[in-house]
Amino acid sequence: MSLKIACIGGGSGLSALLSGIKQFADLENGDRRIIDLDSLSAIVTVSDDGGSSGRLVEEFDMLPPGDIRRLLCTLSDADELAGLFEHRFSSNGDLGGHTIGNLLLTALTEQFKGNFPMAIEAASRLLSVRGQIIPVTLDYTVLCAELADGEIVKGESTIPVRENREPIKRVFFEPRENGKTHHHYDEDYVCQAHDTAIEVLVNADAIIIGPGSLYTSIMPNLVIRGIVDTIQRSNALKIYVCNVMTQPGETDGYAVTDHVNAIFDHAKIPIDYVLVNNQPAPQEIMQEYVRKEMVSQLTRIRSFAEEGLAKLAEDTEHLTEVLNLSKDISSLSAETMHVADASKVQVSYNRKMEKLEDDGIIVVEADLIRDMVVTEIGTWLGGVQMNVIRHDPEKLVTNLVEIFKNHTRLKEKIKEK
């Protein structure tokens, strides 16, 4: 009997996971298929406010279509049409930067009088998609982050590139109305979970969280009370797939335990397994990660220094502020030395130091990465390419299937006793 699997996340991480599940399901034969695409569900964050999605959100007052579009294409059996769905216009005009899929989802949403789930279902039929793609909420929200120093940063796209690089303490939602927030962050706003997402989690045999950007792809799902309550009550197997690399502006310097503890801080949900990579990334790609992060750090140092010099040039009344800026510069300098170590940008698990097993979590270590992935960024603006490290979809799902099998055998042994 195949498992009903519910995946939770967003962006490229969830797309990689679903791509691997699709490959594995296609290879499976026989009556005892472990994964059946028709019973697969993907619960997706809808807080994107950058790029094409952000422009469509502002213009049409709708939920962002970008992550939904990506997953529709991932699970499509109509490869040629899915490729067209992903086509991005390269002009400098109004269409520049938009994808065909985003525009079509926008058109379908208008056709169904603002009913986004119906638009997704129509696009799924058009692309011959197997499984369900479900927005985690139908509320119009703005993702916010509270930093360690109390500053509030608003907007998913703003959080990783913010000037203040204090660590993220928590993320939460404010409601959005016509593209503007109208709710103060310390008020008790409750974002409502989409009923279909709740239903899927209730019926799931296995719930997979991640991989993906911790605070902007994973957490937007796990700060919704209805989602958290349902996961807490669920008897499903719960697996967290940890990221393979740290992410500047989100998880600088994070180890595996830091990722897990951040989830626990936001949502006190039980986790049975954590799947982590134990394969070193190619050194030349690691150095590129370090270079980018150091450029970011030094740019911020320069910004603080220029601000301090400007204040001193005005008068001496700002001396206290300048001293505070000096402290920030000192802190950033120390962080710059930290990120200069290439090993600090790859997420790894130290069994002697981290000891997640003490919390009843089984940590599974495996080779999960692609040797090299070439990602095109901003192709409509001239094209930029960089080498990055990502989960290998096939390796990822092969190890998840082993967890499913081992867990099933363990449950059978327990029943026999």
SELUM-567409 format. One record per residue (C-alpha): x, y, z. Coordinates in nm, 2 decimals. Last residue first. Layout:
<atoms>
east;north;up
X;Y;Z
...
</atoms>
This chain:
<atoms>
east;north;up
0.58;-0.73;2.08
0.46;-0.80;1.73
0.32;-0.44;1.70
0.66;-0.29;1.79
0.83;-0.51;1.52
0.58;-0.38;1.26
0.64;-0.02;1.36
1.02;-0.08;1.32
0.96;-0.23;0.98
0.75;0.06;0.87
1.01;0.31;1.00
1.29;0.13;0.81
1.09;0.14;0.48
0.99;0.50;0.51
1.35;0.60;0.61
1.48;0.41;0.31
1.23;0.60;0.09
1.36;0.93;0.23
1.71;0.82;0.13
1.62;0.75;-0.23
1.42;1.08;-0.23
1.72;1.29;-0.15
1.96;1.10;-0.38
1.72;1.14;-0.67
1.65;1.51;-0.61
2.02;1.61;-0.56
2.00;1.88;-0.29
2.16;2.20;-0.40
2.51;2.35;-0.41
2.57;2.66;-0.63
2.77;2.77;-0.93
2.67;3.11;-1.06
2.52;3.26;-1.38
2.40;3.61;-1.44
2.18;3.70;-1.74
2.11;4.03;-1.91
1.82;4.16;-1.71
1.57;3.91;-1.83
1.80;3.63;-1.71
1.77;3.76;-1.36
1.95;3.46;-1.20
2.05;3.15;-1.40
2.15;2.87;-1.17
2.43;2.62;-1.26
2.42;2.33;-1.02
2.74;2.14;-0.92
2.82;1.82;-0.74
2.46;1.77;-0.65
2.41;1.70;-0.29
2.25;1.44;-0.07
2.53;1.21;0.05
2.38;1.07;0.37
2.33;1.13;0.74
2.01;1.02;0.91
1.95;1.18;1.25
1.68;1.01;1.46
1.52;1.25;1.70
1.43;1.14;2.05
1.55;1.47;2.21
1.88;1.31;2.31
1.92;1.20;1.95
1.96;1.57;1.86
2.31;1.54;2.01
2.48;1.86;1.87
2.83;1.83;2.00
2.94;1.47;1.96
2.71;1.40;1.66
2.84;1.70;1.47
2.60;1.76;1.18
2.69;1.96;0.87
2.56;2.28;0.70
2.81;2.43;0.46
2.89;2.80;0.48
3.12;2.76;0.79
3.35;2.51;0.61
3.47;2.79;0.38
3.63;2.98;0.67
3.62;3.35;0.57
3.27;3.34;0.72
3.41;3.37;1.07
3.66;3.65;0.99
3.37;3.85;0.84
3.17;3.79;1.16
3.45;3.94;1.37
3.45;4.24;1.13
3.08;4.27;1.16
3.09;4.29;1.53
3.36;4.56;1.52
3.16;4.75;1.27
2.85;4.73;1.48
3.05;4.85;1.79
3.18;5.14;1.58
2.82;5.23;1.48
2.73;5.24;1.85
3.03;5.47;1.91
2.90;5.69;1.63
2.56;5.70;1.78
2.71;5.81;2.11
2.92;6.08;1.94
2.62;6.23;1.76
2.63;6.56;1.94
2.99;6.61;1.83
2.90;6.80;1.51
2.82;6.75;1.14
3.15;6.58;1.02
3.12;6.33;1.30
2.78;6.22;1.17
2.90;6.19;0.81
3.20;5.98;0.93
2.98;5.75;1.12
2.74;5.70;0.82
3.04;5.63;0.59
3.17;5.37;0.84
2.84;5.20;0.87
2.80;5.17;0.49
3.16;5.05;0.45
3.10;4.78;0.71
2.78;4.68;0.53
2.96;4.64;0.20
3.23;4.44;0.38
2.98;4.19;0.50
2.80;4.15;0.16
3.14;4.11;-0.02
3.24;3.86;0.25
2.92;3.66;0.19
2.97;3.65;-0.19
3.33;3.55;-0.16
3.25;3.27;0.09
2.99;3.12;-0.13
3.24;3.14;-0.42
3.49;2.96;-0.20
3.25;2.68;-0.14
3.21;2.64;-0.51
3.58;2.60;-0.56
3.60;2.36;-0.27
3.35;2.11;-0.41
3.09;2.03;-0.14
3.17;1.79;0.14
2.92;1.50;0.17
2.74;1.45;0.50
2.40;1.59;0.41
2.12;1.58;0.67
1.79;1.41;0.71
1.62;1.48;1.04
1.38;1.21;1.16
1.09;1.18;1.41
1.00;1.55;1.45
0.73;1.66;1.70
0.59;2.01;1.66
0.65;2.30;1.89
0.62;2.56;1.62
0.83;2.88;1.61
1.09;2.80;1.87
1.09;2.43;1.76
1.15;2.52;1.40
1.44;2.75;1.51
1.57;2.46;1.72
1.59;2.23;1.42
1.78;2.48;1.21
2.02;2.56;1.49
2.07;2.19;1.55
2.18;2.14;1.19
2.45;2.41;1.22
2.38;2.77;1.14
2.67;3.01;1.07
2.45;3.26;0.87
2.10;3.12;0.86
1.88;3.39;0.72
2.07;3.69;0.58
2.32;3.48;0.40
2.19;3.12;0.36
2.38;2.82;0.51
2.42;2.52;0.28
2.29;2.17;0.28
1.94;2.25;0.41
1.78;2.01;0.66
1.51;1.77;0.55
1.27;1.75;0.84
1.07;1.42;0.87
0.75;1.35;1.05
0.58;1.00;1.03
0.21;1.06;1.06
0.03;1.03;1.39
-0.10;1.38;1.36
-0.21;1.59;1.66
0.10;1.81;1.65
0.09;1.84;1.28
-0.28;1.96;1.30
-0.20;2.22;1.57
0.09;2.35;1.37
-0.11;2.39;1.04
-0.40;2.56;1.22
-0.17;2.80;1.41
0.01;2.93;1.10
0.37;3.01;1.20
0.48;2.68;1.05
0.39;2.75;0.69
0.57;3.09;0.67
0.86;2.91;0.86
0.96;2.68;0.58
1.00;2.92;0.28
1.12;3.26;0.42
1.27;3.17;0.75
1.44;2.84;0.67
1.50;2.88;0.30
1.41;2.53;0.16
1.43;2.16;0.23
1.18;2.12;0.37
0.92;1.95;0.60
0.81;1.60;0.50
0.48;1.47;0.65
0.42;1.10;0.62
0.10;0.89;0.64
-0.11;1.20;0.56
-0.49;1.21;0.62
-0.50;1.49;0.88
-0.22;1.68;0.69
-0.43;1.67;0.37
-0.74;1.80;0.54
-0.55;2.09;0.70
-0.41;2.19;0.37
-0.76;2.17;0.21
-0.90;2.40;0.48
-0.64;2.67;0.41
-0.49;2.78;0.73
-0.60;3.11;0.88
-0.35;3.38;0.98
-0.42;3.49;1.34
-0.33;3.86;1.42
-0.27;3.91;1.79
-0.14;4.27;1.79
0.24;4.32;1.83
0.30;4.35;1.45
0.05;4.64;1.40
-0.21;4.57;1.13
-0.28;4.76;0.82
-0.02;4.63;0.58
-0.04;4.76;0.23
-0.06;4.57;-0.10
-0.43;4.62;-0.14
-0.48;4.49;0.21
-0.22;4.27;0.36
-0.24;4.10;0.70
0.07;4.09;0.91
0.25;3.76;0.94
0.52;3.63;1.17
0.89;3.55;1.17
1.11;3.50;1.48
1.45;3.60;1.63
1.63;3.66;1.31
2.00;3.73;1.37
2.12;4.10;1.34
2.22;4.18;0.99
2.06;4.52;0.97
2.09;4.61;0.60
1.82;4.36;0.49
1.89;4.13;0.20
1.75;3.81;0.34
1.44;3.98;0.49
1.35;4.21;0.21
1.22;3.95;-0.04
0.98;3.82;0.23
0.85;4.16;0.32
0.87;4.35;0.65
1.17;4.38;0.88
1.10;4.46;1.24
1.39;4.57;1.47
1.39;4.42;1.81
1.77;4.38;1.85
1.75;4.00;1.78
1.55;4.06;1.46
1.17;4.04;1.42
1.08;3.92;1.08
0.77;4.00;0.88
0.58;3.81;0.60
0.30;4.02;0.45
-0.04;3.85;0.42
-0.34;3.80;0.20
-0.52;3.51;0.35
-0.58;3.20;0.13
-0.34;2.99;0.34
-0.10;2.70;0.29
-0.15;2.71;-0.09
-0.21;2.36;-0.21
-0.05;2.17;-0.50
-0.22;1.83;-0.54
-0.09;1.51;-0.70
-0.05;1.44;-1.07
-0.03;1.74;-1.30
-0.15;1.70;-1.66
-0.04;2.06;-1.74
-0.39;2.19;-1.84
-0.55;1.99;-1.56
-0.31;2.14;-1.30
-0.37;2.49;-1.44
-0.75;2.44;-1.38
-0.68;2.31;-1.03
-0.45;2.61;-0.95
-0.71;2.86;-1.08
-0.98;2.69;-0.87
-0.75;2.72;-0.56
-0.70;3.10;-0.64
-1.07;3.19;-0.65
-1.05;3.56;-0.74
-1.35;3.56;-0.98
-1.27;3.23;-1.15
-1.16;3.41;-1.47
-0.96;3.65;-1.26
-0.77;3.37;-1.10
-0.73;3.20;-1.44
-0.57;3.52;-1.58
-0.33;3.54;-1.29
-0.24;3.18;-1.32
-0.18;3.24;-1.69
0.05;3.54;-1.62
0.25;3.35;-1.36
0.29;3.05;-1.60
0.40;3.26;-1.89
0.67;3.41;-1.68
0.71;3.78;-1.60
1.06;3.94;-1.60
0.98;4.19;-1.88
0.61;4.19;-1.96
0.57;4.57;-1.89
0.87;4.66;-2.10
1.24;4.58;-2.07
1.20;4.26;-2.27
1.33;3.92;-2.16
1.00;3.74;-2.11
1.03;3.43;-1.88
0.93;3.09;-2.02
0.84;2.85;-1.73
0.49;2.78;-1.86
0.65;2.70;-2.20
0.86;2.44;-2.04
0.56;2.29;-1.87
0.38;2.27;-2.21
0.67;2.07;-2.35
0.69;1.85;-2.05
0.33;1.76;-2.02
0.34;1.52;-1.73
0.36;1.81;-1.49
0.48;1.77;-1.13
0.77;2.01;-1.16
0.58;2.25;-1.38
0.30;2.28;-1.13
0.56;2.32;-0.86
0.72;2.62;-1.02
0.38;2.78;-1.09
0.28;2.75;-0.72
0.61;2.91;-0.61
0.55;3.20;-0.84
0.17;3.27;-0.81
0.16;3.53;-0.54
-0.19;3.56;-0.39
-0.39;3.83;-0.56
-0.43;4.21;-0.55
-0.40;4.24;-0.93
-0.13;4.51;-0.96
0.05;4.46;-0.63
0.04;4.08;-0.62
0.14;4.07;-0.99
0.45;4.28;-0.93
0.55;4.07;-0.63
0.51;3.75;-0.83
0.72;3.88;-1.11
1.01;3.97;-0.88
0.96;3.99;-0.51
0.66;3.96;-0.27
0.65;3.59;-0.20
0.43;3.51;0.10
0.23;3.21;-0.05
0.39;2.91;0.13
0.32;2.58;-0.03
0.15;2.26;0.09
0.25;1.98;-0.16
0.03;1.67;-0.17
0.10;1.33;-0.31
-0.18;1.07;-0.34
-0.18;1.07;-0.72
0.20;1.06;-0.72
0.19;0.71;-0.55
0.50;0.65;-0.34
0.57;0.31;-0.18
0.44;0.10;-0.47
0.35;-0.24;-0.34
0.16;-0.37;-0.64
0.44;-0.37;-0.88
0.66;-0.11;-1.04
0.85;0.20;-0.91
1.06;0.40;-1.16
0.80;0.66;-1.22
0.74;0.70;-0.85
1.12;0.76;-0.79
1.14;1.03;-1.06
0.83;1.21;-0.93
0.95;1.20;-0.57
1.28;1.34;-0.69
1.11;1.63;-0.87
0.89;1.69;-0.57
1.19;1.73;-0.34
1.37;1.96;-0.59
1.06;2.18;-0.62
1.03;2.19;-0.25
1.38;2.33;-0.22
1.34;2.57;-0.52
1.07;2.77;-0.36
0.83;2.66;-0.09
0.78;2.43;0.20
0.56;2.14;0.33
0.53;1.80;0.17
0.23;1.57;0.24
0.28;1.20;0.16
0.00;0.94;0.15
0.19;0.62;0.15
0.14;0.34;-0.10
0.00;0.00;0.00
</atoms>
